[in-house]
Amino acid sequence: MENNITFHINNMAYTIKVDDRIREDITKNLSTDKNLDTKEVLAAYLRVTQELYNFKQDLEAISDKIPKL
């Protein structure tokens, strides 16, 4: 199911539709109950990018251990 989430960034409202399954992950890094500035949004983006990079590295390390068929 989809829900709307509204973020307030630099005193402007941005509403997006998100799946219920990822709503918690999105709001973990960006607050929906206060006005955010560009610096906070960029910092959240960089945190998520770093998490994704680390996950990718871990996945590649595991994949390298799997015997090739």
C-alpha positions in Angstrom: 0.0 0.0 0.0 1.2 3.5 -0.7 1.2 6.5 1.6 2.1 10.1 1.2 4.9 11.6 3.2 5.5 15.4 3.3 8.9 16.8 3.9 9.4 20.5 4.6 12.7 21.6 3.1 13.8 25.3 3.1 10.2 26.3 4.0 8.7 24.4 1.0 6.6 21.3 1.3 7.4 18.3 -0.8 4.9 15.3 -0.8 5.9 12.0 -2.2 4.2 8.6 -2.4 6.0 5.8 -0.8 5.4 2.1 -0.1 4.5 1.2 3.5 7.5 -1.1 3.5 10.1 1.6 3.1 8.3 4.5 4.9 10.2 3.7 8.2 13.6 3.7 6.4 12.9 7.0 4.7 11.7 8.7 7.9 14.6 7.3 9.9 17.0 9.7 8.1 14.7 12.7 7.4 12.3 14.2 9.9 8.7 14.9 8.8 7.8 17.1 11.7 10.1 20.0 11.3 11.5 22.2 8.6 14.8 20.8 7.2 17.5 22.8 5.4 19.5 21.7 2.4 22.5 20.8 4.6 20.4 18.2 6.6 19.0 16.7 3.5 22.4 16.3 2.0 23.8 14.8 5.2 21.0 12.2 5.2 21.7 11.4 1.5 25.4 10.9 2.3 24.6 8.7 5.3 22.3 6.5 3.2 24.9 6.4 0.4 27.6 5.3 2.8 25.3 2.5 4.2 24.6 1.3 0.6 28.3 1.4 -0.2 29.1 -0.7 2.9 26.4 -3.1 2.1 27.6 -3.5 -1.5 31.2 -4.2 -0.2 29.9 -6.8 2.2 27.8 -8.4 -0.5 30.8 -8.6 -2.9 33.0 -10.1 -0.2 30.4 -12.8 0.5 29.9 -13.3 -3.3 33.6 -13.8 -3.8 33.5 -16.7 -1.2 30.8 -18.6 -3.1 32.4 -21.2 -5.5 31.9 -20.5 -9.2 29.9 -23.0 -11.1 
